[in-house]
Amino acid sequence: MLIERTINNQIVITVSSSVDSFGLQRLIDYIKYLETTSKSKAKQSDVDKLADEVNASWWAKNRRRFIK
């Protein structure tokens, strides 16, 4: 594995092709999450509340597909 910082302040990570692509994709998704939320001022309690609202809304719309 090779990790280097470029002139334009980016980090390049080179890994062997033998690395599990599923695990690598999960790692990339986590890094995207960190990058996206790095400047967020949201509180965890606000995020949890929003997630609960989204889940409740989804369940209300899809309940009949699972319970007959």
C-alpha positions in Angstrom: 0.0 0.0 0.0 1.2 3.5 -0.9 -0.2 6.7 0.6 0.9 10.1 -0.8 -0.2 13.7 -0.5 -0.4 15.5 -3.8 0.6 19.1 -4.5 -3.1 20.2 -4.7 -3.7 18.9 -1.1 -5.3 15.5 -2.0 -4.3 12.1 -0.7 -3.8 9.3 -3.1 -3.9 5.7 -1.7 -2.7 2.8 -4.0 -3.6 -0.7 -2.9 -3.0 -4.1 -4.4 -5.6 -5.6 -6.6 -5.8 -8.5 -4.2 -7.6 -6.4 -1.6 -11.3 -7.4 -1.2 -13.3 -4.9 -3.2 -16.4 -5.1 -0.9 -14.3 -4.2 2.1 -12.6 -1.5 0.2 -15.9 0.0 -1.0 -17.1 0.1 2.7 -13.9 2.0 3.6 -14.4 4.4 0.7 -18.0 5.0 1.8 -16.8 5.8 5.3 -14.2 8.2 4.1 -16.9 9.9 2.0 -19.1 10.2 5.1 -16.2 11.7 7.1 -15.5 14.2 4.3 -19.2 15.1 3.9 -19.8 15.6 7.6 -16.5 17.2 8.5 -18.0 20.7 8.6 -21.4 19.8 9.9 -22.7 21.5 13.0 -25.6 19.1 13.4 -25.9 17.4 16.8 -26.1 13.6 17.0 -29.5 14.0 18.7 -30.8 15.9 15.7 -29.4 13.3 13.3 -31.1 10.5 15.3 -34.4 12.4 15.3 -34.3 12.9 11.6 -33.4 9.2 11.0 -36.4 8.1 13.2 -38.7 10.4 11.2 -37.4 9.0 7.9 -37.8 5.4 9.1 -41.3 6.0 10.4 -42.3 7.6 7.1 -40.9 4.7 5.1 -42.6 2.2 7.3 -45.9 3.9 7.0 -45.6 3.9 3.2 -44.3 0.3 2.9 -46.0 -1.6 5.8 -48.6 -3.3 3.6 -45.8 -4.9 1.5 -44.6 -6.8 4.6 -47.7 -7.3 6.7 -50.7 -9.0 5.1 
